[in-house]
């Protein structure tokens, strides 16, 4: 393997891993706070990509403002879903939330096929050109998207660790009953966490939709990736979602380039199985009742 090829795969792995982490962190945030399985997470990823497509690709409005608009729209949509569909399921068997989210998959994806059509679409490139890095060509677009993803993940960490709302979310995640006794409005925390997790998926959809094609059925693959990552990193662990995303990104980059995408898909599950043998709760997870 040539060094420039190794560099190219490494840069691609980091780029993919950071975007995968955005999807997975949104999912693990929802699970960590609410203890529900949001299996329609990928459909929100898909909707976020289409918001940016119409904002920037069709209307020609500013790209980064479109990313923010997509996050806001899907945040509101996610909060409404939580209030109407998932709040009544709080405290009940987790299979109920799984059933509801499975229904959402068919409703949103079918609505997407009717509203957006079956033709594959793409978001125009926002930045042209690139730079040579140790013999590998790295586009400015991928570089900016990687930096933006890293900044967003760091901002989320700061929000969870340093702000009142973030600390309240962590408290509810650790012990919702004690948090309620301490005066924390757990209902508000739930819809904020659900909306924030949904917004993270939307941003990931915008960024990946910029580099790849978008289609109404793209949500299923994103959901599988997100669940692979949160199982690998540990349910409810933000750090685990980041590390898991990077691991899966490197697997997809290296194995797809050297062998095939199908083998990369299999390798991802092999890594999960190996991790679960030694760490049944994932790399940074904890056992949930």
NORRASUL-V691143 format. One record per backbone hydrogen bond with DSSP energy under -1.0 kcal/mol. NH is the residue of the N-H (numbers start at 0). CO is the residue of the C=O. If there is no record, write none. Layout:
BEGIN
((NH:CO) (NH:CO))
END
This chain:
BEGIN
((5:1) (6:2) (7:3) (8:4) (9:5) (10:6) (11:7) (12:8) (13:9) (14:10) (15:11) (16:12) (17:13) (18:14) (19:15) (20:16) (21:17) (22:18) (23:19) (24:20) (25:21) (26:22) (27:23) (28:24) (29:25) (30:26) (31:27) (32:28) (33:29) (34:30) (38:36) (40:37) (43:39) (44:40) (45:41) (46:42) (47:43) (48:44) (49:45) (50:46) (51:47) (52:48) (53:49) (54:50) (55:51) (56:52) (57:52) (58:53) (60:54) (65:61) (66:62) (67:63) (68:64) (69:65) (70:66) (71:67) (72:68) (73:69) (74:70) (75:71) (76:72) (77:73) (78:74) (79:75) (80:76) (81:77) (82:78) (83:79) (84:80) (85:80) (86:81) (89:86) (91:88) (95:92) (97:93) (98:94) (99:95) (100:96) (101:97) (102:98) (103:99) (104:100) (105:101) (106:102) (107:103) (108:104) (109:105) (110:106) (111:107) (112:108) (113:109) (114:110) (115:111) (120:213) (122:208) (130:137) (132:135) (135:132) (137:130) (139:128) (142:138) (143:139) (144:140) (145:141) (146:142) (147:143) (148:144) (149:145) (150:146) (151:147) (152:148) (153:149) (154:150) (155:151) (156:152) (157:153) (158:154) (159:155) (160:156) (161:157) (162:158) (166:162) (167:163) (168:164) (169:165) (170:166) (171:167) (172:168) (173:169) (174:170) (178:174) (179:175) (180:176) (181:177) (182:179) (183:178) (185:183) (188:184) (189:185) (190:186) (191:187) (192:188) (193:189) (194:190) (195:191) (196:192) (197:193) (198:194) (199:195) (200:196) (201:197) (202:198) (203:199) (204:200) (205:201) (206:202) (207:203) (208:204) (209:205) (210:206) (211:207) (213:120) (217:214) (221:217) (222:218) (223:219) (224:220) (225:221) (226:222) (227:223) (228:224) (229:225) (230:226) (231:227) (232:228) (233:229) (236:233) (240:236) (241:237) (242:238) (243:239) (244:240) (245:241) (246:242) (247:243) (248:244) (249:245) (250:246) (251:247) (252:248) (253:249) (254:250) (255:251) (256:252) (257:253) (258:254) (263:259) (264:260) (265:261) (266:262) (267:263) (268:264) (269:265) (270:266) (271:267) (272:268) (273:269) (274:270) (275:271) (276:272) (277:273) (278:274) (281:278) (282:231) (283:232))
END
